[in-house]
Amino acid sequence: TFLPLSAAQNGMASGVTRRVFTFTGSGKEALLGTKQALEQMKCNPKGKEDTLEIKGFTNAKKGLLTFIAYIIPTTSPAFSAVEIRRGRGDEGDFIDFYRVLTATIGQKVSSEELPVQ
């Protein structure tokens, strides 16, 4: 099966590799809230405020799982989008990780699943 280069780069060739949720708060609040949740989950997050990006890893059921979280400010200061991308690791572990992350963030998550294009 042939996929265009852009489709392969976006992860469509390997299945579930990213999820997006909305966070109630500004980009900086989303960065801090997401980083705190990842610290509670013991995921070794390393954040970059200038790029609104968090990288980290965790030991999951089937081995090491790496991820990158991108904080995407919206036109409304009350909401931000948070995109979580799987780097390495099992897809099932990634889905479990994502569910625990959104549950850990709690009430600040206003939408657990946004369409990804």
C-alpha positions in Angstrom: 0.0 0.0 0.0 1.3 3.4 -1.0 0.8 6.4 1.3 1.8 9.9 0.4 4.8 11.2 2.3 2.7 13.6 4.3 0.4 10.8 5.4 3.3 8.7 6.6 4.8 11.7 8.4 1.5 12.4 10.2 1.4 8.8 11.6 -1.4 7.5 9.5 0.8 4.6 8.3 1.3 3.2 11.8 -2.2 3.6 13.3 -3.0 5.4 16.5 -0.1 7.8 17.1 -1.8 11.0 18.3 -4.7 12.3 20.2 -6.0 15.9 20.8 -8.0 17.3 23.7 -9.1 20.8 24.7 -7.8 22.3 27.9 -9.7 25.0 29.8 -7.1 27.7 30.1 -4.4 29.7 28.2 -1.5 28.1 26.5 0.8 28.6 29.5 -1.9 27.1 31.8 -2.2 24.1 29.5 1.5 23.6 29.5 1.8 23.8 33.3 -1.3 21.6 33.9 -0.2 19.0 31.4 3.3 18.9 32.8 2.0 18.6 36.4 -0.2 15.6 35.4 2.7 13.9 33.6 4.8 14.4 36.7 2.1 12.8 38.8 2.1 9.9 36.4 5.9 9.7 36.7 6.4 10.2 33.0 9.7 12.3 33.2 8.3 15.4 31.4 10.7 18.0 30.0 8.9 21.2 29.0 9.9 24.0 26.8 7.9 27.2 27.5 9.1 29.0 24.4 7.8 26.3 22.1 4.9 25.1 24.3 6.2 21.5 24.0 6.7 18.7 26.5 8.7 15.5 25.8 8.8 12.5 28.0 8.7 8.8 28.5 7.2 6.1 30.7 7.7 2.4 31.3 4.4 1.0 30.0 3.1 -2.6 30.1 4.8 -3.6 26.8 7.9 -1.5 27.2 9.1 2.0 26.9 6.6 4.6 25.6 7.9 8.0 24.4 5.7 11.0 23.6 5.6 14.6 22.7 2.8 17.0 23.8 2.2 20.1 21.8 0.2 22.9 23.4 -1.8 24.8 20.7 -3.2 28.2 21.8 -6.6 29.1 20.2 -8.1 32.4 19.4 -9.9 32.2 22.7 -7.8 32.8 25.8 -10.1 30.4 27.7 -9.2 27.3 25.7 -6.1 25.6 24.3 -5.7 22.4 22.3 -3.2 19.8 23.5 -1.9 17.3 21.0 -0.2 14.2 22.3 1.9 12.2 19.8 3.4 8.8 20.4 7.1 8.5 19.6 8.0 4.9 20.4 6.0 2.2 22.0 2.9 0.1 21.7 -0.3 1.6 20.4 -2.4 0.0 23.1 -0.1 1.4 25.8 -0.4 4.8 24.1 -4.2 4.7 24.3 -4.1 3.7 28.0 -1.5 6.4 28.7 -3.8 9.0 27.0 -6.8 8.0 29.0 -4.9 8.1 32.3 -3.5 11.5 31.3 -6.9 13.1 30.6 -8.3 11.6 33.8 -5.3 12.9 35.8 -5.8 16.4 34.4 -9.5 16.1 35.4 -11.9 19.0 35.1 -9.5 21.2 33.0 -10.1 18.8 30.1 -13.2 20.1 28.4 -13.2 17.6 25.4 -11.3 14.3 25.5 -11.2 13.7 21.8 -11.0 16.2 19.0 -10.9 15.1 15.3 -7.3 14.9 14.0 -6.7 15.6 10.3 
